[in-house]
Amino acid sequence: MATKDVRLSVRGVAAGFGDEAPLVVLQDEPCSSSLRIPVGPYEASSIILEVEGIAPYRPLAHDLLAAFFRDHGFLLESAYIYDTVPDGDGGERFLSRIRY
C-alpha cells in the first residue's frame, strides 16, 4: 500500500466526555481532514499551555527535552504513525517513529 506524507498542525485540544481521555486534534494544511489522538490530562494541559503561549512556573519534562534539542541544534523533522495496537481498554494506541 502506498503512503503519502501529510503535514499536520495542532488545531486544539478537546475535552473528553466522562471517563474519556482528552483529544489532541491535528489538522492537515488545506483543513480537509483531521486526526484525533487521545492523550492524558497532563499532556493535554501542557499542549494547551504551549498553544496559548503560556510558560509554566517551572519547566516540565518535555520542556527540558525541547531545550536540549534547541541547545544542540536538533530539529524535529517528522513523526510517522505507522500502525495502531489495542490499548487494553477497548481503544487503540498509535505506534510511531520520530525523525530528527
C-alpha positions, 0 to 999 in steps of 0.5 A: 500500500502506498503512503503519502506524507501529510503535514499536520498542525495542532488545531486544539485540544478537546475535552473528553466526555466522562471517563474519556481521555482528552483529544489532541486534534491535528489538522492537515494544511488545506483543513480537509481532514483531521486526526484525533489522538487521545492523550492524558490530562497532563499532556493535554494541559501542557499542549494547551499551555504551549498553544496559548503561549503560556510558560509554566512556573517551572519547566516540565519534562518535555520542556527540558527535552525541547531545550536540549534539542534547541541547545544542540541544534536538533530539529524535529523533522517528522513523526510517522504513525505507522500502525495502531495496537489495542490499548487494553481498554477497548481503544487503540494506541498509535505506534510511531517513529520520530525523525530528527 
